[in-house]
Amino acid sequence: MADLSTWFMGLKLSNPLVVGASGLTGTPEGIEKAAASGVGAIVMKSLFEEQILAELGKETQGLDLDAYPDAEAFISRTAWEQGTEKYLDLVVQAKARAGAVPVFASINCIGPGNWASFASQIESAGADGLELNIAYMPFSTSLSSRDIEDRVLSTVREVRRATRLPIEVKLGQNYSSLPNLAKAISKEGANALVLFNRFFHFDIDLKRMKLIGAQPLSSPDEYHESLRWVSLLYQRAGIELAGATGIHDARTVLKFIVAGAGTVQICSVLHRKGWVAVPQLLKDLSEILDGHEIVALESLRGKLSAQVSGHPEDYQRLQYIKALTGIY
Ligand SMILES: Cc1cc2nc3c(=O)[nH]c(=O)nc-3n(C[C@H](O)[C@H](O)[C@H](O)COP(=O)(O)O)c2cc1C
């Protein structure tokens, strides 16, 4: 059977499947189920920057909903009322329940601030790594793209100062020069990028003339932008890559690996199918590799990335690829 193990941010994982942050990983029981399912690593449900600031006694204006584009479910009152102490306790319990499976704590933030020092407590609690979901929604017309990118970079800088843990930065896809930003994030000391976060989808109910949230779970055809950017950035920005959003089956997992991802995060598929989805994905992945007589998954990493492929121009000229495939 093919070896599915992968090196990611200095950690050897049994396989590249990582449970993405969500309510599924917000309790010790959930973490235990995640580890038992066979995933390679686990990202805990996020703690919010505001929760940390509240504990520090800083003034908070409450939740700035304009700035937070993430799923409403993240911002549930219960999550809000859980303080930092409870989160640290969850890290300790998560480590105890996950056995050998690495556990990443997660902080959802919109910019730099005093909260960053909390990363050192997460390290002391025993987390194997830290994911920063930097989810700032640019609402103001006076902020430039450079301003927004500076926010991201100062956030990473402050957190890097506070901890030696491996840091992965989870980004949304709306940055005008992602290769440049990725390199700058790497220079600030982050170890990996998670491409991409899936923001709360926005919709309008015409009947009730109200804003509503669209389907919070992704569908299997939502992975293409993440795949494009993993393949474009692999070995070009000095940072490791994790694929995320719309990864629902083993073939898609494999696409991300050949594009250059060290790990792939899964969330919606688990909400839809339950933890049984994990052994199924692993079985399907092994079968595909065995069918091609591939001994180690790691040997495929980045094979079809822009850098390794030898044809970087193909990755820039989509029309050309369309013409080649004869679809258009
Ligand atoms: C109900 C729900 C809760 C989530 N909670 C978090 C969270 O706390 N922190 C975070 O960074 N991402 C959170 N996410 C985003 C997921 O981790 C993931 O990035 C996103 O759903 C895209 O992956 P998928 O297509 O596999 O679902 C949540 C997603 C859902 C559906």
The ligand as an SDF file (V2000), in Angstrom:
LIG
                    3D

 31 33  0  0  0  0  0  0  0  0999 V2000
  -19.7400   25.6710   10.3030 C   0  0  0  0  0  0  0  0  0  0  0  0
  -18.3670   26.1340    9.9690 C   0  0  0  0  0  0  0  0  0  0  0  0
  -17.5570   26.6400   10.9750 C   0  0  0  0  0  0  0  0  0  0  0  0
  -16.2710   27.0990   10.6680 C   0  0  0  0  0  0  0  0  0  0  0  0
  -15.4810   27.5900   11.6670 N   0  0  0  0  0  0  0  0  0  0  0  0
  -14.2270   28.0480   11.3710 C   0  0  0  0  0  0  0  0  0  0  0  0
  -13.3780   28.5640   12.4010 C   0  0  0  0  0  0  0  0  0  0  0  0
  -13.7170   28.6030   13.5830 O   0  0  0  0  0  0  0  0  0  0  0  0
  -12.1610   29.0420   12.0220 N   0  0  0  0  0  0  0  0  0  0  0  0
  -11.7100   28.9970   10.7360 C   0  0  0  0  0  0  0  0  0  0  0  0
  -10.5820   29.4200   10.4650 O   0  0  0  0  0  0  0  0  0  0  0  0
  -12.4770   28.4830    9.7510 N   0  0  0  0  0  0  0  0  0  0  0  0
  -13.7120   28.0080   10.0400 C   0  0  0  0  0  0  0  0  0  0  0  0
  -14.4960   27.4870    9.0430 N   0  0  0  0  0  0  0  0  0  0  0  0
  -13.9510   27.4110    7.6670 C   0  0  0  0  0  0  0  0  0  0  0  0
  -13.4090   25.9990    7.4060 C   0  0  0  0  0  0  0  0  0  0  0  0
  -12.2990   25.6980    8.2620 O   0  0  0  0  0  0  0  0  0  0  0  0
  -12.9210   25.8500    5.9580 C   0  0  0  0  0  0  0  0  0  0  0  0
  -11.8330   26.7140    5.7230 O   0  0  0  0  0  0  0  0  0  0  0  0
  -14.0130   26.1870    4.9400 C   0  0  0  0  0  0  0  0  0  0  0  0
  -15.2510   25.6120    5.3180 O   0  0  0  0  0  0  0  0  0  0  0  0
  -13.6280   25.6890    3.5400 C   0  0  0  0  0  0  0  0  0  0  0  0
  -13.3510   24.2940    3.5340 O   0  0  0  0  0  0  0  0  0  0  0  0
  -14.4480   23.2310    3.0180 P   0  0  0  0  0  0  0  0  0  0  0  0
  -14.7610   23.5590    1.6190 O   0  0  0  0  0  0  0  0  0  0  0  0
  -13.7990   21.8890    3.1720 O   0  0  0  0  0  0  0  0  0  0  0  0
  -15.6350   23.4050    3.9040 O   0  0  0  0  0  0  0  0  0  0  0  0
  -15.7880   27.0190    9.3360 C   0  0  0  0  0  0  0  0  0  0  0  0
  -16.6100   26.4850    8.3440 C   0  0  0  0  0  0  0  0  0  0  0  0
  -17.8850   26.0530    8.6410 C   0  0  0  0  0  0  0  0  0  0  0  0
  -18.7200   25.4640    7.5410 C   0  0  0  0  0  0  0  0  0  0  0  0
  1  2  1  0
  2  3  1  0
  2 30  2  0
  3  4  2  0
  4  5  1  0
  4 28  1  0
  5  6  2  0
  6  7  1  0
  6 13  1  0
  7  8  2  0
  7  9  1  0
  9 10  1  0
 10 11  2  0
 10 12  1  0
 12 13  2  0
 13 14  1  0
 14 15  1  0
 14 28  1  0
 15 16  1  0
 16 17  1  0
 16 18  1  0
 18 19  1  0
 18 20  1  0
 20 21  1  0
 20 22  1  0
 22 23  1  0
 23 24  1  0
 24 25  2  0
 24 26  1  0
 24 27  1  0
 28 29  2  0
 29 30  1  0
 30 31  1  0
M  END
$$$$
